[in-house]
Amino acid sequence: MTSTTDIEPFVNRYAAVWNEPDPARRSAAIAALWGEDGVEFIGSADYRGRDAIQTRVAEAHEQFVATGGFRFVAANDAVHHHDAVTFTVHMVPAAGGEPVWAGVVFALLGEDGRIQRDYQFTGAEAATRAVVTGFLARLAEGKPEQITELFAETVDWQLDWPAEGHPAVPWIKPRSTRAEVADHFRALNTFHVPDKRGGGVPRILVDGPDVVVLGEIRQTVKANGRAYIARCALHLTIDNGLIARYHVYEDSLTVAQALSGNDL
């Protein structure tokens, strides 16, 4: 990077590489941005060399862009002097909306203008919000295996229903492992058909690692064609980027009525 006029294209290329769906173009873009021995540091890990950075970018693209419904954009705040540049990257919903995550990048460049050291700083609250927003996007798509990727191996799981359960809603039962979580979301798909009505945007309230989501469940029962709307609240706890607590408080009576086909 030789002048201030080079900053904006450099930062835009950095943000764009995380959005690139084509592996070959993404690989070429990474080679143009990072030196062969470049390193990226995040709070919990470091990625040394282009191969590791390739894997890191590909995994982030798959999680947040390809399946999460987000894209990365650069903020207009880049500053550089000598061999250092710093700027902010936002993750925003692809359909539009406010950023759900922000990362501040501090990069040290080599003589060829490629990144030698890349330090990424993120706020804990923004990272927590990003996990929850990604979970809600996958939930709306109804893809159990991708949903389950966001859960910890062991989960503090609770649904608002008596311990004995109800025959009309067999998926509502105690669970504690990632495998059992996958079974829960597969069962939801078994009993419902995709609902095209849409719904209001859920409210997401973040307090450290804890999150409360306020919204509605909108489903159509496969067996009887009955559509229903049930208000619900989720209490989630995010630990190391994964959902470790999943407590659901819902209008379970409405759900059971719809599944049984009559008023209880």
N, C-alpha and C positions, 0 to 999 in steps of 0.2 A: 504494500500500500504506500503510494508515493505522495499523495496529496489529499486534502480534505474532500476533493471531488470524488475520490475512490471509496469513501466511507459508505455512502448509501447503497451502491450496487453490491458491495461486499456483504453488508448486513442483510440485504434482501436475498442474496444467494444463500446465506446461512439459514434464514427462516424457511426458504423454499425447499431446501434439501429434505426437510422432515415431512414435507407434503408430497414429494415425488413418488408416484405409484410404480413407475417402471424401474426394475432393479438395475438395468444397465445404465440408464441415465442417472439414477441415484448414485451408483458407484462412481461414475465419471465426475459428478458434482462433488462428491466427497473427496476424490483425489485432487480436485482443483482447489478445495478449501483447506484441507489438512495436509501437513507434511507427512511423509511416509512413517516417521516415528512420532507423529503427533499424539497427544494424550488429552482426553477429556476427563475432567474431575467433576463428580457430583457429590452431594453430601454423604452418600452411602457407598460409593464405588468409584473406581477409575477404570478407564478404557484406554489401553495402551496399544498404539499402532493402528493403521488404517483398517485392518481386518476386524479388530475389536470395535472400532467406531462404526464400521459397516453394519455389524450385528446390532449394535446399540441403536442406530438410526432406524434400521429395518424393523426392530421390535417395537420401537416407539410409534413408527408409522402404522404398523398393524393394529396396535392397541388403541391409539388415539385418533388416527385419521381414517384408516380403512374400515374399522368396525366401531369406533367411538363417535364418529360424526363431528370431528373437530378439524380445524386447520390452524397452522402456526403463522403468525404475522409479526413483523418487526415494528416496534414502536419508533417514533421519530425522535430518538434521544441519544443517538450514537455520538461518542466523543473519542478522539484518538490523538496520541502524540508518540513520536518515536516508534517503538515496536509494540505498543499496547493499544487496544481498543476495547471499549466497554459499551454495551447496549442492552436493551430489554426486548425479550420475545414474549408475546402473548399467545395463549391458546384460546381460540374463540369457537363457538358453534359454527359449523359450516353453513348453516342456514341463516346465520346472522345473530347478533346479540353481544352482550358484554363478555369480556374475558373471564374465564373460569380458572385460569392459572397464569402466572407470570414468572419468568426466569430472567435474572440479570446475568449476563455473560461478560466475563473478563478474559480476554484472549491475548496471548503473547505470540507475536508473529516472527517468522524467520525472514531472512534476507529476500527470499523469493515471494514474500507476501502471504505464504501459507501459515496456517495455525500450527504452532508448536505446543502450546499449552492452552487449554480451554477450561476455565473454571466457571461452573454454573451454580448460581445461588438462587434458592427458591424460598418463598414463605411457606410455613407449615400449613397455614389456613388455606392458601391457594391450592396446595397439593391435595389437601383433604377434599376440597370442593371439586377438584378435577376428577378424583376417584368416584365420588358420588354421582356427578353429572354423567360420567362414562357408564356407570352402572344403570342409571335411569334410561340412557339411550339404548343400551343392550336389552334392557327389560322391555322397552317398547317394541323392539324388533323381534322379541320372542325367541332368542337363540340361547338355549340352556347352557351349552358348553362354554360359550363366550361369557355369559353372565358369571358362571362359576369360577372362571379364571380370576375374578376380582375378589374372591373370598379366601380367607385364611384356611389353613388345614383344619384347625379346630375353631368352631364358631359358637358364641353365646347366642343361642337361637330361641326366640319366643314368639308365639302367635297368640293373639287375643281370642282364646277359645277354651272351653272347659277341657280338663285332662282326658275325659272319656271320648271326646271328639264327636263327630256326627257322620253317619253313613253317606250323606250326600256330598260331603267334602273330605274325602279320604286323604288328601294331601296335607291337611292341617294336622300335624302330629309332631312330637318332639324330634329334633335333629341336632347334631353336634359336629358333623364332619363335612368336609368339602364334597365328598361323594354323595352324602345325604342331601346336601343343598342342590346338587345337580338333579337328583331324583325329584325334588320338590318342583323345580321349574319345568322338568319334563312332564310331570303330572298335570301341571297347569295347562300345558299345550294339549295334553290328551283330552281334557275335559272341555276345552274351549276352541272356538274358531277365531281367526284374526278379526279384530274389531276395527272398522274403518272410521268410526265416528270421531276419533281424536278426543281431545280433552283439554282442560285448562293447564297452563304451565304450573308445575308444582313449585311450592316455595321451599327453598333450601336455607336452613339456619345453621350456621357453623359456629362452634365454640371449642376451639382447640381441636382435639381428635374426634369430638362428638358432633353428630349432625342430626337434626330433625328435619324430615321431609313431610310436608303437608300437601295432600292431593287427593285424587280420586282413582279408584279402580274402575275401569270400563271394560267389560267383557261380554261375550255372547256365548251361551252354553251350546255345545255341539249337539247334545242329545235332543234338546227340545227347542232350540232356536231362540231361547229367551235372552234378551239383552238386559243387563243390569248396570247400575252405577252405585258404587259403595265408597263412602268417604273413608280415608285412612290416614294414619300417621306412621312414619318409620323413625325409629331411633337407631342410628348406626354409630359404630365406633370404628375408626380407621387406624390400623396399626401397621407401620412399615408398608404403607401403600395398599393394604388389603383390608377387606371388611371383616372385623373380628367380632362385632356384635351386630345382630339383626333382630330387632324387636318390632313387631307389627301390631298396631292397634287399629282394627278395621271394623266396619259394620258387618260383622260376620253373619248376622241374621239375614240381611239382604242377600248375601252370597248363598247361604243355605236354602233360602226360599227359591232362588233362581235355579239352583241345581236340582232341587227336588220337584220343581214344577208346580208348587202350591205354596200357600201362605201357612207358616208354622204357628 
